[in-house]
Amino acid sequence: MTQSHDNPNLLEETDLGTFIAQATTTDKWEVLPYSAPILPIHAALLRTGKVFFFCGSGNDPSRLNTPYDSVVWDVSKGTFTSQKAPLDSNNQPIDLFCAGHSFRPDGGLLVAGGTLRYDPFYGSPSALIFNPIGEKWFKIPPMNNGRWYPTLLTLGSGRVFAISGPDKDGKLNKQPEIYSYFFPNGWNAFPTTLPYAPYLHLFLLNGGKIFYSGAQMGGNIGIAPTILTLPETFTESITEKVVPGLQDSAFGNQATSVLLPPAQDQKVMIIGGGSGKTATNRVNIVDLRDTNPTYVAAKPLNYARMHHSAVLLPDRTVFVCNGSKMSEDTAQSMLPAEIYNPATNTWTVVAKQNVPRVYHSVALLLPDGRVVTAGGNPNRRIDELRLEIYSPAYMSRSRPIIQSAPEVLTYGQQFTIQTPQAANIKWVSLIRPMATTHSCDTEQRLVDVRINSKNANSLNVTLATNRNIAVPGWYMLFISDNNGTPSVATWTRIS
């Protein structure tokens, strides 16, 4: 089943009675002929190019402490391989439902937290790493306390910051902590108590500070968008600076937010979200390079949404899909996707999804530039397992080709990219692979790589020097021509 736009002058009437210009040429959606074997509540793009899904007990209390596999999806082959979750100290499967996750510099996915019990939910202290090469889980030391719906964020040092979520007794875990492979190794907690909401959206800034955008899972419990400054030792407290100006600040529930491309611009955009059962089309942007940053209004969405996803595309636009204008109601799903162009502050309505997706849905960028969407769980034991892929209009154009590029990069390195389209290349971009759940992704960022010179078949470029801009780890390297049309990515590691 395919929905596409092939008329550049096509107009569609929205439910607000206005007319929205549509995307040009041939963007399309395609429902795949097979389905996911598990509910994809958590999704991550591995550095092998495969997609990793897991869900633990999958919002089904009857599955608590029962083996419920994770799967690796080979998108090119349409096949799935299954992995059993490790056992806890009582020889019970660790339940990774509603854990947090972030990529380590070596490409392993660190997953921490999960579910000890349902209704009320108690958080697990378990911590694991998924190895993308062996496609296996292995345990690491547990956190200091449990976390359910936590947020994990990889720092410029390669350490991983964890915050928020109900603990092993069901109380809000207010003590942030950091996991490190080097001294002091393991999990180390800060003395600060921060009562932040679950799955809060965090972004690492160029100076090493952390920005909370105002988006999260559930109510915002009165915490405004904030810049956090981490101390150098675990004996000092984290400090906070409020960022004012956010419109519809009570609508942070299942909003989505992104670090706009390129990451060097330090602009964060918050998109939509809900309060109670009602969604907003609010879009605000904050420039975090300002001495006193303040959110300002940007062009709103054409459709109010919550439970939606935002994906950075390699043409440096923001793709928004999934979601609904009324809580977890698929009858109110917003099937038309939208694309935001930061250069023009405009939204363009593009082709409609075939599958409505609300709570527990995901979307992520593939190395070829397409976007996969999966999941949806409007009620317990009602699992949307169909998979759908969006092909942006650039997929139908003649695309530049990367013939060769280094597999490993160091900060500030000058290097060469071989491409027969070198003379017409406008951008070189590094995009960090996504690891997403509940409309939240702390991973994705697009880093601009400066072009120094060009000749007929190669580009001479320089990587950024700042580890907080280009967090150590694996990236997709794209080149884009003067029309913004991107190549297929090659993988490279920054260390």
C-alpha positions as CSV (number, residue, x, y, z in Angstrom):
1,M,0.0,0.0,0.0
2,T,1.5,3.3,-1.1
3,Q,0.5,6.9,-0.7
4,S,2.4,9.4,-2.7
5,H,2.5,13.0,-4.1
6,D,3.5,13.4,-7.7
7,N,1.8,16.7,-8.5
8,P,3.8,19.7,-7.5
9,N,0.7,21.9,-7.5
10,L,-1.4,19.6,-5.4
11,L,-3.4,21.3,-2.6
12,E,-5.0,19.7,0.3
13,E,-7.7,21.2,2.5
14,T,-7.0,20.9,6.2
15,D,-9.5,20.4,8.9
16,L,-9.0,24.1,9.7
17,G,-10.4,25.1,6.3
18,T,-7.2,26.4,4.9
19,F,-5.1,25.2,2.0
20,I,-1.6,24.0,2.5
21,A,0.9,23.7,-0.4
22,Q,2.1,20.1,-0.8
23,A,5.6,18.7,-1.4
24,T,6.9,18.5,-4.9
25,T,7.6,15.3,-7.0
26,T,7.4,11.8,-5.6
27,D,7.5,11.5,-1.8
28,K,5.6,8.3,-0.7
29,W,4.7,6.0,2.1
30,E,4.9,2.2,1.8
31,V,3.5,-0.4,4.2
32,L,5.8,-3.4,4.2
33,P,4.5,-6.8,3.3
34,Y,5.6,-8.2,6.7
35,S,5.2,-7.0,10.3
36,A,7.4,-6.6,13.3
37,P,7.4,-9.7,15.6
38,I,7.3,-7.6,18.8
39,L,5.8,-4.2,19.6
40,P,8.6,-1.7,18.8
41,I,8.3,0.6,21.8
42,H,12.1,1.2,21.8
43,A,14.0,1.6,18.5
44,A,17.6,2.3,17.6
45,L,19.6,2.4,14.4
46,L,22.7,0.2,14.9
47,R,26.0,1.1,13.3
48,T,25.6,-2.0,11.1
49,G,22.7,-0.3,9.5
50,K,20.2,-2.7,11.1
51,V,17.3,-1.5,13.3
52,F,17.0,-2.7,16.9
53,F,13.6,-3.1,18.5
54,F,12.8,-4.1,22.1
55,C,9.9,-3.6,24.4
56,G,10.3,-5.9,27.5
57,S,6.9,-6.8,28.8
58,G,5.4,-4.5,26.2
59,N,2.8,-2.7,28.4
60,D,1.2,-6.1,29.3
61,P,1.4,-7.0,33.0
62,S,0.9,-10.7,32.2
63,R,4.3,-10.7,30.5
64,L,6.2,-9.3,33.5
65,N,9.2,-11.5,34.3
66,T,8.6,-13.7,31.2
67,P,11.0,-13.9,28.3
68,Y,10.0,-11.4,25.7
69,D,12.7,-11.1,23.1
70,S,14.3,-8.1,21.5
71,V,14.9,-8.3,17.7
72,V,17.4,-7.0,15.2
73,W,15.8,-6.1,11.9
74,D,17.8,-6.4,8.7
75,V,15.9,-3.9,6.6
76,S,17.5,-4.8,3.3
77,K,16.7,-8.5,3.8
78,G,13.4,-8.1,5.6
79,T,14.5,-10.6,8.3
80,F,14.5,-10.5,12.1
81,T,16.8,-12.2,14.6
82,S,15.8,-12.6,18.2
83,Q,17.8,-12.1,21.5
84,K,16.8,-13.1,25.0
85,A,17.1,-10.5,27.7
86,P,19.6,-11.3,30.5
87,L,18.4,-12.7,33.8
88,D,18.5,-10.7,37.0
89,S,19.9,-12.0,40.4
90,N,16.7,-14.0,40.9
91,N,17.1,-15.7,37.5
92,Q,14.1,-13.7,36.1
93,P,14.3,-11.9,32.8
94,I,15.2,-8.3,33.2
95,D,12.1,-6.3,32.0
96,L,13.3,-3.5,29.7
97,F,9.8,-2.0,29.2
98,C,10.2,1.8,29.4
99,A,13.9,1.9,30.0
100,G,16.2,4.7,28.9
101,H,19.0,4.4,26.3
102,S,21.9,6.1,24.7
103,F,24.8,5.1,22.4
104,R,28.3,4.6,23.9
105,P,31.3,5.8,21.8
106,D,32.0,2.2,20.7
107,G,28.5,1.8,19.2
108,G,27.0,-0.2,22.0
109,L,23.6,0.8,23.2
110,L,23.5,1.4,26.9
111,V,20.0,0.6,28.3
112,A,19.2,1.4,31.9
113,G,16.1,1.1,34.0
114,G,12.9,-0.7,33.1
115,T,9.9,-2.2,35.0
116,L,9.9,-4.0,38.3
117,R,6.1,-3.9,38.7
118,Y,2.9,-2.5,37.1
119,D,0.2,-0.3,38.6
120,P,1.9,1.5,40.3
121,F,5.0,1.3,38.3
122,Y,8.3,0.6,40.1
123,G,11.6,1.2,38.3
124,S,14.4,-1.3,37.8
125,P,18.0,-0.4,38.6
126,S,19.3,-2.8,35.9
127,A,21.8,-1.6,33.3
128,L,22.8,-3.5,30.1
129,I,24.7,-2.9,26.9
130,F,23.6,-4.3,23.5
131,N,26.5,-5.1,21.3
132,P,25.5,-4.4,17.6
133,I,28.2,-6.7,16.2
134,G,27.5,-9.8,18.2
135,E,23.9,-8.8,18.5
136,K,23.9,-9.8,22.2
137,W,23.0,-8.3,25.5
138,F,25.5,-8.2,28.4
139,K,25.0,-6.8,31.9
140,I,26.9,-4.0,33.5
141,P,26.7,-2.8,37.2
142,P,23.2,-1.6,38.2
143,M,22.4,2.0,38.9
144,N,22.2,3.3,42.5
145,N,18.4,3.1,42.4
146,G,15.6,2.1,40.0
147,R,14.4,4.2,37.1
148,W,11.2,3.8,35.0
149,Y,10.8,6.2,32.1
150,P,14.4,7.6,32.6
151,T,16.4,9.8,30.3
152,L,19.9,8.9,29.3
153,L,22.3,11.3,27.5
154,T,25.8,10.6,26.3
155,L,28.3,13.4,27.1
156,G,31.3,14.7,25.3
157,S,33.5,12.6,27.5
158,G,31.7,9.4,26.4
159,R,30.2,9.0,29.9
160,V,26.4,8.6,30.1
161,F,24.2,10.8,32.2
162,A,20.9,9.3,33.7
163,I,18.1,11.3,35.3
164,S,14.4,11.0,36.4
165,G,11.9,8.2,36.6
166,P,10.1,6.4,39.5
167,D,12.6,4.3,41.6
168,K,12.4,0.8,42.9
169,D,9.8,1.8,45.4
170,G,7.7,3.8,42.9
171,K,8.9,7.2,44.2
172,L,10.4,9.8,41.8
173,N,14.2,9.2,41.6
174,K,15.5,12.7,42.1
175,Q,19.2,11.9,42.1
176,P,21.1,12.1,38.7
177,E,24.0,9.8,38.1
178,I,26.6,9.1,35.5
179,Y,28.0,5.8,34.1
180,S,31.7,5.7,33.2
181,Y,34.1,3.0,32.0
182,F,37.0,5.0,33.4
183,F,37.8,6.4,36.8
184,P,35.6,6.7,38.8
185,N,34.1,3.8,36.9
186,G,30.6,2.4,37.3
187,W,27.6,4.6,38.4
188,N,28.3,7.7,40.4
189,A,25.5,9.8,41.8
190,F,25.4,13.6,42.3
191,P,24.3,15.0,45.7
192,T,21.8,17.2,43.9
193,T,18.1,16.4,44.0
194,L,16.3,17.3,40.8
195,P,12.5,16.5,40.6
196,Y,12.3,16.3,36.9
197,A,9.5,14.5,34.9
198,P,10.1,11.2,33.2
199,Y,11.5,10.9,29.7
200,L,12.5,14.6,29.8
201,H,14.1,15.8,26.5
202,L,17.8,16.6,27.0
203,F,20.3,18.1,24.6
204,L,24.1,18.4,25.1
205,L,25.3,21.9,24.4
206,N,28.6,23.1,23.0
207,G,30.0,24.1,26.4
208,G,29.1,20.7,28.0
209,K,26.0,22.0,29.6
210,I,22.7,20.2,29.2
211,F,19.4,21.7,28.1
212,Y,15.9,20.4,29.1
213,S,13.6,21.6,26.3
214,G,10.3,21.5,28.2
215,A,9.1,18.2,26.6
216,Q,8.7,15.0,28.5
217,M,6.3,12.1,29.2
218,G,3.3,13.1,31.3
219,G,2.9,16.5,33.1
220,N,5.8,18.8,33.5
221,I,5.4,18.9,37.4
222,G,6.2,22.6,37.3
223,I,9.8,22.5,35.9
224,A,10.4,25.1,33.2
225,P,12.9,24.6,30.4
226,T,16.3,24.7,32.1
227,I,20.0,24.7,31.4
228,L,21.9,22.3,33.7
229,T,25.6,22.7,34.5
230,L,27.3,19.5,35.7
231,P,30.1,20.0,38.2
232,E,33.5,18.4,37.7
233,T,33.2,16.2,40.8
234,F,30.4,14.1,42.4
235,T,30.7,16.0,45.6
236,E,29.3,19.2,44.1
237,S,25.7,20.0,43.0
238,I,24.3,20.5,39.6
239,T,23.2,24.1,39.0
240,E,20.2,25.3,37.0
241,K,19.3,28.3,34.8
242,V,15.7,28.7,33.7
243,V,15.0,29.5,30.0
244,P,11.8,31.6,29.7
245,G,9.3,32.2,26.9
246,L,7.9,28.8,26.2
247,Q,4.4,29.1,24.9
248,D,1.8,26.5,26.0
249,S,4.2,25.4,28.6
250,A,1.6,23.0,30.1
251,F,1.6,21.1,26.8
252,G,4.9,19.3,27.2
253,N,3.4,15.8,27.5
254,Q,4.5,13.7,24.5
255,A,5.8,16.7,22.7
256,T,8.8,16.2,20.6
257,S,11.9,18.4,20.3
258,V,15.1,18.4,18.2
259,L,18.5,20.2,18.1
260,L,18.0,21.9,14.7
261,P,20.6,21.3,12.0
262,P,23.4,22.0,12.1
263,A,24.3,21.3,15.7
264,Q,26.8,24.2,15.6
265,D,23.8,26.6,15.6
266,Q,22.7,25.5,19.0
267,K,19.0,26.0,18.3
268,V,16.4,23.7,19.9
269,M,12.9,23.4,18.6
270,I,9.9,22.0,20.6
271,I,7.0,20.8,18.5
272,G,3.4,20.1,19.6
273,G,2.6,18.1,22.7
274,G,-0.5,17.6,24.9
275,S,-2.1,18.7,28.1
276,G,-4.7,16.2,29.4
277,K,-6.2,14.7,26.2
278,T,-5.7,17.7,23.9
279,A,-2.8,18.5,21.7
280,T,-1.3,21.8,20.5
281,N,0.3,22.8,17.2
282,R,2.7,25.1,19.1
283,V,6.3,25.3,17.7
284,N,8.9,27.3,19.6
285,I,12.7,27.8,19.0
286,V,15.4,28.9,21.4
287,D,18.9,30.0,20.4
288,L,21.1,28.7,23.1
289,R,24.1,30.7,22.0
290,D,22.4,33.8,23.4
291,T,23.6,35.1,26.8
292,N,20.0,35.0,28.1
293,P,18.3,32.5,25.8
294,T,14.5,32.8,25.4
295,Y,12.0,30.7,23.5
296,V,10.3,32.5,20.6
297,A,7.4,31.4,18.4
298,A,8.1,29.7,15.1
299,K,5.7,28.8,12.4
300,P,3.2,26.3,14.0
301,L,2.4,22.8,12.8
302,N,-0.5,22.5,10.3
303,Y,-1.9,19.8,12.6
304,A,-1.9,19.7,16.4
305,R,-0.1,16.5,17.6
306,M,1.0,14.5,20.6
307,H,2.7,11.1,20.6
308,H,4.5,12.2,17.4
309,S,8.1,11.8,16.2
310,A,10.6,14.2,14.7
311,V,13.4,13.1,12.5
312,L,16.3,15.1,11.2
313,L,16.7,14.5,7.4
314,P,20.0,14.7,5.6
315,D,18.7,17.6,3.5
316,R,18.7,19.6,6.9
317,T,15.0,19.7,7.3
318,V,12.8,18.2,10.1
319,F,10.3,15.5,9.3
320,V,7.4,15.1,11.7
321,C,5.0,12.1,11.6
322,N,2.8,9.9,13.8
323,G,0.7,11.3,16.6
324,S,-2.9,12.4,17.3
325,K,-4.7,15.5,18.2
326,M,-6.6,13.7,21.0
327,S,-4.3,11.7,23.3
328,E,-4.1,8.0,22.4
329,D,-7.1,8.0,20.0
330,T,-6.2,6.6,16.5
331,A,-9.4,7.9,15.2
332,Q,-7.9,11.4,15.7
333,S,-4.6,10.5,14.2
334,M,-2.8,13.0,12.1
335,L,-1.9,11.0,9.0
336,P,-0.4,13.7,6.9
337,A,3.3,14.1,7.7
338,E,4.9,17.6,7.7
339,I,8.4,18.8,7.0
340,Y,10.0,21.9,8.5
341,N,12.6,23.9,6.7
342,P,14.7,25.9,9.2
343,A,16.0,28.2,6.4
344,T,12.6,29.5,5.6
345,N,10.7,28.8,8.8
346,T,8.0,27.0,6.9
347,W,6.1,23.7,7.2
348,T,5.1,21.7,4.2
349,V,2.4,19.0,4.4
350,V,3.6,15.8,2.6
351,A,2.2,12.4,1.8
352,K,-0.2,10.7,4.3
353,Q,0.7,7.7,6.4
354,N,-1.4,4.6,5.9
355,V,-1.0,3.4,9.5
356,P,-2.2,5.6,12.4
357,R,0.3,5.6,15.2
358,V,-0.1,7.1,18.7
359,Y,1.4,6.1,22.0
360,H,4.4,3.8,21.9
361,S,5.2,4.6,18.3
362,V,8.6,5.4,16.8
363,A,10.3,6.8,13.7
364,L,14.0,6.8,12.8
365,L,16.2,7.7,9.9
366,L,17.8,5.0,7.8
367,P,21.3,5.3,6.1
368,D,19.7,5.6,2.7
369,G,17.7,8.6,3.7
370,R,14.3,7.0,4.2
371,V,12.4,7.0,7.5
372,V,10.9,3.9,9.1
373,T,7.9,4.2,11.3
374,A,6.7,1.4,13.7
375,G,4.7,0.7,16.7
376,G,1.6,2.1,18.3
377,N,-0.2,0.9,21.4
378,P,-3.4,2.9,22.1
379,N,-4.6,0.4,24.7
380,R,-3.0,-2.5,26.5
381,R,-2.6,-5.6,24.4
382,I,-3.6,-3.7,21.3
383,D,-0.3,-3.7,19.4
384,E,0.4,-2.1,16.0
385,L,2.9,-4.4,14.4
386,R,2.8,-3.1,10.8
387,L,5.9,-1.4,9.5
388,E,5.8,1.6,7.1
389,I,8.6,3.5,5.4
390,Y,8.6,7.1,4.1
391,S,10.6,8.0,1.1
392,P,11.2,11.7,0.9
393,A,11.1,13.4,-2.5
394,Y,14.9,13.4,-2.8
395,M,14.8,9.6,-3.0
396,S,13.5,9.9,-6.6
397,R,16.2,12.4,-7.7
398,S,19.7,11.8,-9.1
399,R,21.8,11.6,-5.9
400,P,25.5,12.3,-5.2
401,I,27.7,9.3,-4.4
402,I,30.3,8.9,-1.8
403,Q,33.1,6.7,-3.3
404,S,35.3,6.7,-0.3
405,A,35.7,8.4,3.1
406,P,37.7,7.6,6.2
407,E,36.2,5.0,8.6
408,V,37.7,6.6,11.6
409,L,38.0,10.4,12.3
410,T,39.6,12.4,15.1
411,Y,38.6,15.9,16.3
412,G,39.8,18.7,14.0
413,Q,41.0,16.2,11.4
414,Q,41.2,17.4,7.8
415,F,40.2,14.6,5.4
416,T,39.1,13.8,1.9
417,I,35.8,12.5,0.5
418,Q,35.9,11.1,-3.0
419,T,32.8,11.8,-5.1
420,P,32.3,12.4,-8.8
421,Q,29.8,15.2,-7.9
422,A,32.4,17.2,-5.8
423,A,31.9,20.4,-7.7
424,N,28.2,20.5,-6.9
425,I,28.3,19.6,-3.2
426,K,26.9,22.2,-0.8
427,W,27.0,20.3,2.5
428,V,28.9,17.5,4.3
429,S,26.9,16.3,7.3
430,L,27.4,13.8,10.1
431,I,24.2,12.5,11.6
432,R,24.2,10.5,14.8
433,P,21.9,7.5,14.7
434,M,18.7,7.6,16.6
435,A,17.7,5.7,19.7
436,T,14.1,6.7,20.5
437,T,11.0,6.0,22.6
438,H,8.0,7.9,23.7
439,S,8.7,10.8,21.3
440,C,12.1,11.3,23.0
441,D,15.5,11.0,21.4
442,T,18.6,12.5,23.0
443,E,20.9,11.0,20.3
444,Q,20.1,12.5,17.0
445,R,22.1,15.6,15.8
446,L,23.4,16.8,12.5
447,V,27.0,18.1,12.6
448,D,28.2,20.3,9.8
449,V,31.6,19.4,8.4
450,R,33.3,22.4,6.9
451,I,34.2,22.2,3.2
452,N,37.7,23.7,2.6
453,S,38.1,23.1,-1.1
454,K,36.8,21.0,-4.0
455,N,38.2,19.6,-7.2
456,A,36.6,17.5,-9.9
457,N,36.3,14.3,-7.8
458,S,37.0,15.1,-4.2
459,L,36.2,17.3,-1.3
460,N,38.7,18.5,1.3
461,V,36.9,19.0,4.6
462,T,37.5,19.5,8.3
463,L,35.8,17.9,11.3
464,A,34.7,20.0,14.3
465,T,37.1,20.2,17.2
466,N,34.4,20.2,19.9
467,R,33.5,16.9,21.5
468,N,30.2,18.4,22.8
469,I,29.2,19.2,19.3
470,A,30.2,15.9,17.7
471,V,29.8,13.5,20.6
472,P,32.2,10.6,20.3
473,G,30.8,7.5,18.5
474,W,29.4,6.3,15.2
475,Y,27.8,8.6,12.6
476,M,26.3,8.5,9.2
477,L,28.3,10.6,6.7
478,F,26.2,12.3,4.0
479,I,27.0,14.7,1.3
480,S,24.3,16.9,-0.3
481,D,24.3,18.7,-3.6
482,N,23.4,22.3,-4.4
483,N,19.7,21.3,-4.6
484,G,19.9,19.8,-1.1
485,T,19.7,16.2,-2.4
486,P,21.7,13.9,-0.1
487,S,23.7,10.8,-0.9
488,V,23.3,7.5,0.8
489,A,25.4,7.5,4.0
490,T,28.6,5.8,4.8
491,W,29.5,5.0,8.4
492,T,32.4,6.6,10.3
493,R,33.5,6.7,13.9
494,I,34.6,9.8,15.7
495,S,37.0,9.1,18.5
